[in-house]
Amino acid sequence: MADYGLTLEDLDAADCFAPPPPPPPPAVCYGNADGLTWGGQGEMPSWLKQAVNAGQSVESFRVG
């Protein structure tokens, strides 16, 4: 840094130490006719569990 004439204050003023932006929310992978959605991560929501337990395929709720 000394070779370039920079100090920590210069870098801090240029936001070199700013935290990275938060990651974007997961894309919607599954949805139903009522507009309820699930990104496919974490526990399966109750509306989808009920549909699967009733014999429907998870893939039938895939969006896009």
PDB file with SEQRES, HELIX, SHEET and CRYST1 records, atoms N, CA, C and O in Angstrom:
SEQRES   1 A   64  MET ALA ASP TYR GLY LEU THR LEU GLU ASP LEU ASP ALA          
SEQRES   2 A   64  ALA ASP CYS PHE ALA PRO PRO PRO PRO PRO PRO PRO PRO          
SEQRES   3 A   64  ALA VAL CYS TYR GLY ASN ALA ASP GLY LEU THR TRP GLY          
SEQRES   4 A   64  GLY GLN GLY GLU MET PRO SER TRP LEU LYS GLN ALA VAL          
SEQRES   5 A   64  ASN ALA GLY GLN SER VAL GLU SER PHE ARG VAL GLY              
HELIX    1 AA1 ALA A    2  TYR A    4  5                                   3    
HELIX    2 AA2 LEU A    8  ALA A   13  1                                   6    
HELIX    3 AA3 SER A   46  ASN A   53  1                                   8    
HELIX    4 AA4 VAL A   58  PHE A   61  5                                   4    
SHEET    1 AA1 2 TYR A  30  GLY A  31  0                                        
SHEET    2 AA1 2 THR A  37  TRP A  38 -1                                        
CRYST1    1.000    1.000    1.000  90.00  90.00  90.00 P 1           1          
ATOM      1  N   MET A   1       0.829  -1.191   0.000  1.00  0.00           N  
ATOM      2  CA  MET A   1       0.000   0.000   0.000  1.00  0.00           C  
ATOM      3  C   MET A   1       0.868   1.247   0.000  1.00  0.00           C  
ATOM      4  O   MET A   1       0.529   2.256  -0.620  1.00  0.00           O  
ATOM      5  N   ALA A   2       2.000   1.167   0.707  1.00  0.00           N  
ATOM      6  CA  ALA A   2       2.882   2.333   0.769  1.00  0.00           C  
ATOM      7  C   ALA A   2       3.430   2.671  -0.610  1.00  0.00           C  
ATOM      8  O   ALA A   2       3.632   3.843  -0.928  1.00  0.00           O  
ATOM      9  N   ASP A   3       3.674   1.640  -1.442  1.00  0.00           N  
ATOM     10  CA  ASP A   3       4.178   1.881  -2.799  1.00  0.00           C  
ATOM     11  C   ASP A   3       3.196   2.713  -3.615  1.00  0.00           C  
ATOM     12  O   ASP A   3       3.600   3.440  -4.522  1.00  0.00           O  
ATOM     13  N   TYR A   4       1.933   2.609  -3.300  1.00  0.00           N  
ATOM     14  CA  TYR A   4       0.893   3.321  -4.054  1.00  0.00           C  
ATOM     15  C   TYR A   4       0.393   4.568  -3.326  1.00  0.00           C  
ATOM     16  O   TYR A   4      -0.478   5.278  -3.829  1.00  0.00           O  
ATOM     17  N   GLY A   5       0.936   4.827  -2.163  1.00  0.00           N  
ATOM     18  CA  GLY A   5       0.536   6.012  -1.413  1.00  0.00           C  
ATOM     19  C   GLY A   5      -0.859   5.901  -0.817  1.00  0.00           C  
ATOM     20  O   GLY A   5      -1.555   6.905  -0.660  1.00  0.00           O  
ATOM     21  N   LEU A   6      -1.265   4.687  -0.487  1.00  0.00           N  
ATOM     22  CA  LEU A   6      -2.607   4.469   0.072  1.00  0.00           C  
ATOM     23  C   LEU A   6      -2.525   4.212   1.566  1.00  0.00           C  
ATOM     24  O   LEU A   6      -1.552   3.648   2.068  1.00  0.00           O  
ATOM     25  N   THR A   7      -3.558   4.636   2.259  1.00  0.00           N  
ATOM     26  CA  THR A   7      -3.687   4.349   3.683  1.00  0.00           C  
ATOM     27  C   THR A   7      -4.978   3.582   3.909  1.00  0.00           C  
ATOM     28  O   THR A   7      -5.827   3.488   3.022  1.00  0.00           O  
ATOM     29  N   LEU A   8      -5.109   3.043   5.098  1.00  0.00           N  
ATOM     30  CA  LEU A   8      -6.359   2.357   5.435  1.00  0.00           C  
ATOM     31  C   LEU A   8      -7.540   3.314   5.360  1.00  0.00           C  
ATOM     32  O   LEU A   8      -8.645   2.916   4.991  1.00  0.00           O  
ATOM     33  N   GLU A   9      -7.309   4.568   5.708  1.00  0.00           N  
ATOM     34  CA  GLU A   9      -8.379   5.559   5.642  1.00  0.00           C  
ATOM     35  C   GLU A   9      -8.837   5.779   4.198  1.00  0.00           C  
ATOM     36  O   GLU A   9     -10.028   5.954   3.939  1.00  0.00           O  
ATOM     37  N   ASP A  10      -7.880   5.768   3.255  1.00  0.00           N  
ATOM     38  CA  ASP A  10      -8.239   5.913   1.837  1.00  0.00           C  
ATOM     39  C   ASP A  10      -9.131   4.756   1.382  1.00  0.00           C  
ATOM     40  O   ASP A  10     -10.141   4.956   0.708  1.00  0.00           O  
ATOM     41  N   LEU A  11      -8.738   3.559   1.764  1.00  0.00           N  
ATOM     42  CA  LEU A  11      -9.514   2.382   1.365  1.00  0.00           C  
ATOM     43  C   LEU A  11     -10.883   2.370   2.031  1.00  0.00           C  
ATOM     44  O   LEU A  11     -11.884   2.007   1.413  1.00  0.00           O  
ATOM     45  N   ASP A  12     -10.917   2.769   3.296  1.00  0.00           N  
ATOM     46  CA  ASP A  12     -12.199   2.807   4.003  1.00  0.00           C  
ATOM     47  C   ASP A  12     -13.123   3.847   3.377  1.00  0.00           C  
ATOM     48  O   ASP A  12     -14.326   3.613   3.263  1.00  0.00           O  
ATOM     49  N   ALA A  13     -12.580   4.985   2.972  1.00  0.00           N  
ATOM     50  CA  ALA A  13     -13.393   6.029   2.340  1.00  0.00           C  
ATOM     51  C   ALA A  13     -13.943   5.560   0.996  1.00  0.00           C  
ATOM     52  O   ALA A  13     -14.988   6.035   0.553  1.00  0.00           O  
ATOM     53  N   ALA A  14     -13.246   4.633   0.350  1.00  0.00           N  
ATOM     54  CA  ALA A  14     -13.697   4.104  -0.949  1.00  0.00           C  
ATOM     55  C   ALA A  14     -14.610   2.894  -0.780  1.00  0.00           C  
ATOM     56  O   ALA A  14     -14.920   2.211  -1.756  1.00  0.00           O  
ATOM     57  N   ASP A  15     -15.043   2.624   0.449  1.00  0.00           N  
ATOM     58  CA  ASP A  15     -15.933   1.497   0.773  1.00  0.00           C  
ATOM     59  C   ASP A  15     -15.332   0.143   0.410  1.00  0.00           C  
ATOM     60  O   ASP A  15     -16.051  -0.782   0.034  1.00  0.00           O  
ATOM     61  N   CYS A  16     -14.020   0.034   0.524  1.00  0.00           N  
ATOM     62  CA  CYS A  16     -13.370  -1.254   0.250  1.00  0.00           C  
ATOM     63  C   CYS A  16     -13.688  -2.290   1.324  1.00  0.00           C  
ATOM     64  O   CYS A  16     -13.536  -3.489   1.094  1.00  0.00           O  
ATOM     65  N   PHE A  17     -14.125  -1.838   2.483  1.00  0.00           N  
ATOM     66  CA  PHE A  17     -14.414  -2.752   3.578  1.00  0.00           C  
ATOM     67  C   PHE A  17     -15.908  -2.876   3.844  1.00  0.00           C  
ATOM     68  O   PHE A  17     -16.314  -3.393   4.885  1.00  0.00           O  
ATOM     69  N   ALA A  18     -16.716  -2.411   2.919  1.00  0.00           N  
ATOM     70  CA  ALA A  18     -18.170  -2.502   3.088  1.00  0.00           C  
ATOM     71  C   ALA A  18     -18.589  -3.970   3.007  1.00  0.00           C  
ATOM     72  O   ALA A  18     -18.023  -4.733   2.223  1.00  0.00           O  
ATOM     73  N   PRO A  19     -19.559  -4.362   3.796  1.00  0.00           N  
ATOM     74  CA  PRO A  19     -20.019  -5.755   3.728  1.00  0.00           C  
ATOM     75  C   PRO A  19     -20.671  -6.027   2.376  1.00  0.00           C  
ATOM     76  O   PRO A  19     -21.243  -5.124   1.765  1.00  0.00           O  
ATOM     77  N   PRO A  20     -20.586  -7.249   1.919  1.00  0.00           N  
ATOM     78  CA  PRO A  20     -21.215  -7.570   0.629  1.00  0.00           C  
ATOM     79  C   PRO A  20     -22.735  -7.472   0.740  1.00  0.00           C  
ATOM     80  O   PRO A  20     -23.289  -7.623   1.829  1.00  0.00           O  
ATOM     81  N   PRO A  21     -23.398  -7.225  -0.359  1.00  0.00           N  
ATOM     82  CA  PRO A  21     -24.861  -7.151  -0.313  1.00  0.00           C  
ATOM     83  C   PRO A  21     -25.441  -8.522   0.031  1.00  0.00           C  
ATOM     84  O   PRO A  21     -24.813  -9.546  -0.238  1.00  0.00           O  
ATOM     85  N   PRO A  22     -26.622  -8.545   0.617  1.00  0.00           N  
ATOM     86  CA  PRO A  22     -27.230  -9.840   0.956  1.00  0.00           C  
ATOM     87  C   PRO A  22     -27.553 -10.614  -0.316  1.00  0.00           C  
ATOM     88  O   PRO A  22     -27.808 -10.017  -1.362  1.00  0.00           O  
ATOM     89  N   PRO A  23     -27.543 -11.937  -0.229  1.00  0.00           N  
ATOM     90  CA  PRO A  23     -27.870 -12.729  -1.415  1.00  0.00           C  
ATOM     91  C   PRO A  23     -29.334 -12.531  -1.798  1.00  0.00           C  
ATOM     92  O   PRO A  23     -30.169 -12.253  -0.937  1.00  0.00           O  
ATOM     93  N   PRO A  24     -29.643 -12.671  -3.064  1.00  0.00           N  
ATOM     94  CA  PRO A  24     -31.041 -12.515  -3.483  1.00  0.00           C  
ATOM     95  C   PRO A  24     -31.885 -13.654  -2.918  1.00  0.00           C  
ATOM     96  O   PRO A  24     -31.366 -14.737  -2.649  1.00  0.00           O  
ATOM     97  N   PRO A  25     -33.174 -13.417  -2.740  1.00  0.00           N  
ATOM     98  CA  PRO A  25     -34.028 -14.502  -2.247  1.00  0.00           C  
ATOM     99  C   PRO A  25     -34.069 -15.628  -3.270  1.00  0.00           C  
ATOM    100  O   PRO A  25     -33.909 -15.390  -4.467  1.00  0.00           O  
ATOM    101  N   PRO A  26     -34.282 -16.848  -2.801  1.00  0.00           N  
ATOM    102  CA  PRO A  26     -34.330 -17.963  -3.747  1.00  0.00           C  
ATOM    103  C   PRO A  26     -35.482 -17.800  -4.726  1.00  0.00           C  
ATOM    104  O   PRO A  26     -36.538 -17.267  -4.386  1.00  0.00           O  
ATOM    105  N   ALA A  27     -35.264 -18.258  -5.920  1.00  0.00           N  
ATOM    106  CA  ALA A  27     -36.311 -18.192  -6.940  1.00  0.00           C  
ATOM    107  C   ALA A  27     -37.454 -19.133  -6.567  1.00  0.00           C  
ATOM    108  O   ALA A  27     -37.246 -20.171  -5.939  1.00  0.00           O  
ATOM    109  N   VAL A  28     -38.642 -18.753  -6.959  1.00  0.00           N  
ATOM    110  CA  VAL A  28     -39.808 -19.598  -6.703  1.00  0.00           C  
ATOM    111  C   VAL A  28     -39.728 -20.811  -7.615  1.00  0.00           C  
ATOM    112  O   VAL A  28     -39.633 -20.677  -8.835  1.00  0.00           O  
ATOM    113  N   CYS A  29     -39.766 -21.986  -7.020  1.00  0.00           N  
ATOM    114  CA  CYS A  29     -39.708 -23.218  -7.809  1.00  0.00           C  
ATOM    115  C   CYS A  29     -41.067 -23.901  -7.890  1.00  0.00           C  
ATOM    116  O   CYS A  29     -41.371 -24.574  -8.875  1.00  0.00           O  
ATOM    117  N   TYR A  30     -41.878 -23.728  -6.863  1.00  0.00           N  
ATOM    118  CA  TYR A  30     -43.169 -24.408  -6.802  1.00  0.00           C  
ATOM    119  C   TYR A  30     -44.247 -23.414  -6.394  1.00  0.00           C  
ATOM    120  O   TYR A  30     -43.993 -22.509  -5.600  1.00  0.00           O  
ATOM    121  N   GLY A  31     -45.441 -23.579  -6.931  1.00  0.00           N  
ATOM    122  CA  GLY A  31     -46.544 -22.700  -6.580  1.00  0.00           C  
ATOM    123  C   GLY A  31     -47.873 -23.389  -6.803  1.00  0.00           C  
ATOM    124  O   GLY A  31     -47.962 -24.370  -7.542  1.00  0.00           O  
ATOM    125  N   ASN A  32     -48.909 -22.867  -6.157  1.00  0.00           N  
ATOM    126  CA  ASN A  32     -50.244 -23.437  -6.353  1.00  0.00           C  
ATOM    127  C   ASN A  32     -51.187 -22.364  -6.891  1.00  0.00           C  
ATOM    128  O   ASN A  32     -50.792 -21.214  -7.081  1.00  0.00           O  
ATOM    129  N   ALA A  33     -52.414 -22.746  -7.128  1.00  0.00           N  
ATOM    130  CA  ALA A  33     -53.399 -21.839  -7.727  1.00  0.00           C  
ATOM    131  C   ALA A  33     -53.772 -20.683  -6.800  1.00  0.00           C  
ATOM    132  O   ALA A  33     -54.271 -19.657  -7.261  1.00  0.00           O  
ATOM    133  N   ASP A  34     -53.534 -20.842  -5.501  1.00  0.00           N  
ATOM    134  CA  ASP A  34     -53.852 -19.778  -4.543  1.00  0.00           C  
ATOM    135  C   ASP A  34     -52.735 -18.744  -4.430  1.00  0.00           C  
ATOM    136  O   ASP A  34     -52.855 -17.784  -3.668  1.00  0.00           O  
ATOM    137  N   GLY A  35     -51.656 -18.931  -5.180  1.00  0.00           N  
ATOM    138  CA  GLY A  35     -50.550 -17.988  -5.138  1.00  0.00           C  
ATOM    139  C   GLY A  35     -49.505 -18.292  -4.082  1.00  0.00           C  
ATOM    140  O   GLY A  35     -48.563 -17.519  -3.909  1.00  0.00           O  
ATOM    141  N   LEU A  36     -49.651 -19.404  -3.370  1.00  0.00           N  
ATOM    142  CA  LEU A  36     -48.649 -19.785  -2.383  1.00  0.00           C  
ATOM    143  C   LEU A  36     -47.452 -20.367  -3.115  1.00  0.00           C  
ATOM    144  O   LEU A  36     -47.610 -21.105  -4.087  1.00  0.00           O  
ATOM    145  N   THR A  37     -46.249 -20.033  -2.645  1.00  0.00           N  
ATOM    146  CA  THR A  37     -45.044 -20.479  -3.331  1.00  0.00           C  
ATOM    147  C   THR A  37     -44.038 -21.069  -2.349  1.00  0.00           C  
ATOM    148  O   THR A  37     -44.128 -20.883  -1.136  1.00  0.00           O  
ATOM    149  N   TRP A  38     -43.074 -21.789  -2.927  1.00  0.00           N  
ATOM    150  CA  TRP A  38     -41.978 -22.368  -2.154  1.00  0.00           C  
ATOM    151  C   TRP A  38     -40.756 -22.396  -3.045  1.00  0.00           C  
ATOM    152  O   TRP A  38     -40.849 -22.770  -4.214  1.00  0.00           O  
ATOM    153  N   GLY A  39     -39.618 -22.008  -2.515  1.00  0.00           N  
ATOM    154  CA  GLY A  39     -38.388 -21.958  -3.287  1.00  0.00           C  
ATOM    155  C   GLY A  39     -37.661 -23.279  -3.397  1.00  0.00           C  
ATOM    156  O   GLY A  39     -36.649 -23.365  -4.094  1.00  0.00           O  
ATOM    157  N   GLY A  40     -38.147 -24.313  -2.728  1.00  0.00           N  
ATOM    158  CA  GLY A  40     -37.507 -25.616  -2.815  1.00  0.00           C  
ATOM    159  C   GLY A  40     -36.430 -25.836  -1.773  1.00  0.00           C  
ATOM    160  O   GLY A  40     -35.805 -26.896  -1.752  1.00  0.00           O  
ATOM    161  N   GLN A  41     -36.198 -24.857  -0.904  1.00  0.00           N  
ATOM    162  CA  GLN A  41     -35.199 -24.992   0.142  1.00  0.00           C  
ATOM    163  C   GLN A  41     -35.894 -25.020   1.490  1.00  0.00           C  
ATOM    164  O   GLN A  41     -36.926 -24.379   1.687  1.00  0.00           O  
ATOM    165  N   GLY A  42     -35.320 -25.761   2.404  1.00  0.00           N  
ATOM    166  CA  GLY A  42     -35.912 -25.852   3.728  1.00  0.00           C  
ATOM    167  C   GLY A  42     -37.071 -26.835   3.737  1.00  0.00           C  
ATOM    168  O   GLY A  42     -37.261 -27.612   2.801  1.00  0.00           O  
ATOM    169  N   GLU A  43     -37.832 -26.783   4.806  1.00  0.00           N  
ATOM    170  CA  GLU A  43     -38.949 -27.718   4.967  1.00  0.00           C  
ATOM    171  C   GLU A  43     -40.061 -27.423   3.962  1.00  0.00           C  
ATOM    172  O   GLU A  43     -40.377 -26.268   3.677  1.00  0.00           O  
ATOM    173  N   MET A  44     -40.635 -28.478   3.443  1.00  0.00           N  
ATOM    174  CA  MET A  44     -41.744 -28.347   2.497  1.00  0.00           C  
ATOM    175  C   MET A  44     -42.936 -27.712   3.225  1.00  0.00           C  
ATOM    176  O   MET A  44     -43.288 -28.152   4.319  1.00  0.00           O  
ATOM    177  N   PRO A  45     -43.557 -26.692   2.641  1.00  0.00           N  
ATOM    178  CA  PRO A  45     -44.684 -26.033   3.304  1.00  0.00           C  
ATOM    179  C   PRO A  45     -45.898 -26.956   3.409  1.00  0.00           C  
ATOM    180  O   PRO A  45     -46.031 -27.924   2.661  1.00  0.00           O  
ATOM    181  N   SER A  46     -46.767 -26.633   4.348  1.00  0.00           N  
ATOM    182  CA  SER A  46     -47.915 -27.502   4.634  1.00  0.00           C  
ATOM    183  C   SER A  46     -48.835 -27.670   3.430  1.00  0.00           C  
ATOM    184  O   SER A  46     -49.372 -28.758   3.224  1.00  0.00           O  
ATOM    185  N   TRP A  47     -49.034 -26.616   2.624  1.00  0.00           N  
ATOM    186  CA  TRP A  47     -49.938 -26.738   1.478  1.00  0.00           C  
ATOM    187  C   TRP A  47     -49.411 -27.761   0.475  1.00  0.00           C  
ATOM    188  O   TRP A  47     -50.193 -28.467  -0.162  1.00  0.00           O  
ATOM    189  N   LEU A  48     -48.093 -27.843   0.335  1.00  0.00           N  
ATOM    190  CA  LEU A  48     -47.512 -28.799  -0.605  1.00  0.00           C  
ATOM    191  C   LEU A  48     -47.476 -30.201   0.001  1.00  0.00           C  
ATOM    192  O   LEU A  48     -47.684 -31.189  -0.703  1.00  0.00           O  
ATOM    193  N   LYS A  49     -47.213 -30.286   1.296  1.00  0.00           N  
ATOM    194  CA  LYS A  49     -47.249 -31.588   1.975  1.00  0.00           C  
ATOM    195  C   LYS A  49     -48.631 -32.216   1.851  1.00  0.00           C  
ATOM    196  O   LYS A  49     -48.762 -33.407   1.568  1.00  0.00           O  
ATOM    197  N   GLN A  50     -49.657 -31.403   2.067  1.00  0.00           N  
ATOM    198  CA  GLN A  50     -51.026 -31.924   1.987  1.00  0.00           C  
ATOM    199  C   GLN A  50     -51.335 -32.424   0.587  1.00  0.00           C  
ATOM    200  O   GLN A  50     -51.970 -33.466   0.426  1.00  0.00           O  
ATOM    201  N   ALA A  51     -50.895 -31.696  -0.421  1.00  0.00           N  
ATOM    202  CA  ALA A  51     -51.149 -32.104  -1.804  1.00  0.00           C  
ATOM    203  C   ALA A  51     -50.415 -33.400  -2.133  1.00  0.00           C  
ATOM    204  O   ALA A  51     -50.973 -34.280  -2.787  1.00  0.00           O  
ATOM    205  N   VAL A  52     -49.176 -33.521  -1.686  1.00  0.00           N  
ATOM    206  CA  VAL A  52     -48.403 -34.739  -1.942  1.00  0.00           C  
ATOM    207  C   VAL A  52     -49.021 -35.920  -1.198  1.00  0.00           C  
ATOM    208  O   VAL A  52     -49.114 -37.018  -1.747  1.00  0.00           O  
ATOM    209  N   ASN A  53     -49.442 -35.703   0.040  1.00  0.00           N  
ATOM    210  CA  ASN A  53     -50.087 -36.774   0.809  1.00  0.00           C  
ATOM    211  C   ASN A  53     -51.411 -37.196   0.191  1.00  0.00           C  
ATOM    212  O   ASN A  53     -51.867 -38.320   0.403  1.00  0.00           O  
ATOM    213  N   ALA A  54     -52.031 -36.299  -0.573  1.00  0.00           N  
ATOM    214  CA  ALA A  54     -53.296 -36.618  -1.243  1.00  0.00           C  
ATOM    215  C   ALA A  54     -53.054 -37.308  -2.586  1.00  0.00           C  
ATOM    216  O   ALA A  54     -54.002 -37.641  -3.297  1.00  0.00           O  
ATOM    217  N   GLY A  55     -51.776 -37.524  -2.931  1.00  0.00           N  
ATOM    218  CA  GLY A  55     -51.470 -38.265  -4.144  1.00  0.00           C  
ATOM    219  C   GLY A  55     -50.970 -37.444  -5.317  1.00  0.00           C  
ATOM    220  O   GLY A  55     -50.678 -37.999  -6.376  1.00  0.00           O  
ATOM    221  N   GLN A  56     -50.865 -36.132  -5.150  1.00  0.00           N  
ATOM    222  CA  GLN A  56     -50.378 -35.302  -6.253  1.00  0.00           C  
ATOM    223  C   GLN A  56     -48.846 -35.317  -6.288  1.00  0.00           C  
ATOM    224  O   GLN A  56     -48.194 -35.549  -5.270  1.00  0.00           O  
ATOM    225  N   SER A  57     -48.297 -35.072  -7.444  1.00  0.00           N  
ATOM    226  CA  SER A  57     -46.853 -35.045  -7.624  1.00  0.00           C  
ATOM    227  C   SER A  57     -46.308 -33.662  -7.285  1.00  0.00           C  
ATOM    228  O   SER A  57     -46.926 -32.646  -7.604  1.00  0.00           O  
ATOM    229  N   VAL A  58     -45.160 -33.632  -6.645  1.00  0.00           N  
ATOM    230  CA  VAL A  58     -44.504 -32.355  -6.363  1.00  0.00           C  
ATOM    231  C   VAL A  58     -44.220 -31.634  -7.677  1.00  0.00           C  
ATOM    232  O   VAL A  58     -44.356 -30.413  -7.761  1.00  0.00           O  
ATOM    233  N   GLU A  59     -43.830 -32.383  -8.693  1.00  0.00           N  
ATOM    234  CA  GLU A  59     -43.481 -31.780  -9.983  1.00  0.00           C  
ATOM    235  C   GLU A  59     -44.673 -31.099 -10.653  1.00  0.00           C  
ATOM    236  O   GLU A  59     -44.488 -30.223 -11.498  1.00  0.00           O  
ATOM    237  N   SER A  60     -45.877 -31.485 -10.290  1.00  0.00           N  
ATOM    238  CA  SER A  60     -47.048 -30.833 -10.891  1.00  0.00           C  
ATOM    239  C   SER A  60     -47.200 -29.390 -10.403  1.00  0.00           C  
ATOM    240  O   SER A  60     -47.971 -28.621 -10.977  1.00  0.00           O  
ATOM    241  N   PHE A  61     -46.473 -29.023  -9.354  1.00  0.00           N  
ATOM    242  CA  PHE A  61     -46.524 -27.669  -8.809  1.00  0.00           C  
ATOM    243  C   PHE A  61     -45.327 -26.829  -9.245  1.00  0.00           C  
ATOM    244  O   PHE A  61     -45.206 -25.667  -8.855  1.00  0.00           O  
ATOM    245  N   ARG A  62     -44.441 -27.413 -10.053  1.00  0.00           N  
ATOM    246  CA  ARG A  62     -43.245 -26.687 -10.501  1.00  0.00           C  
ATOM    247  C   ARG A  62     -43.645 -25.489 -11.355  1.00  0.00           C  
ATOM    248  O   ARG A  62     -44.514 -25.580 -12.222  1.00  0.00           O  
ATOM    249  N   VAL A  63     -42.982 -24.362 -11.083  1.00  0.00           N  
ATOM    250  CA  VAL A  63     -43.242 -23.124 -11.813  1.00  0.00           C  
ATOM    251  C   VAL A  63     -42.102 -22.934 -12.812  1.00  0.00           C  
ATOM    252  O   VAL A  63     -40.929 -23.079 -12.467  1.00  0.00           O  
ATOM    253  N   GLY A  64     -42.457 -22.613 -14.036  1.00  0.00           N  
ATOM    254  CA  GLY A  64     -41.450 -22.319 -15.057  1.00  0.00           C  
ATOM    255  C   GLY A  64     -40.637 -23.474 -15.383  1.00  0.00           C  
ATOM    256  O   GLY A  64     -39.745 -23.383 -16.226  1.00  0.00           O  
TER     257      GLY A  64                                                      
END                                                                             
